[in-house]
């Protein structure tokens, strides 16, 4: 899932997200350690946000879900490959 998600995720504290419409359509997905909580739209499947495994006091959210924002036009955004999680220890 992570490798192919292709979303630019920004960070916000848990109280920094407010779902204003469609909360009843959100579905939860958890895998492996089940520490992170990944949410996606049950209708179209888009990843919307997740409670981070690396910092459970934060949500990562899909910048592309913000109305009027094109994440591909934002310069200087760090990206990860979706396989090598920053919190994984080698």
Secondary structure by P-SEA (a helix, b strand, c coil): cccccccbbbbbcccccccccccccbbbbbcccccbbbbbbccccccccccccccccbbbbccccccccccccccccccccccccccccc
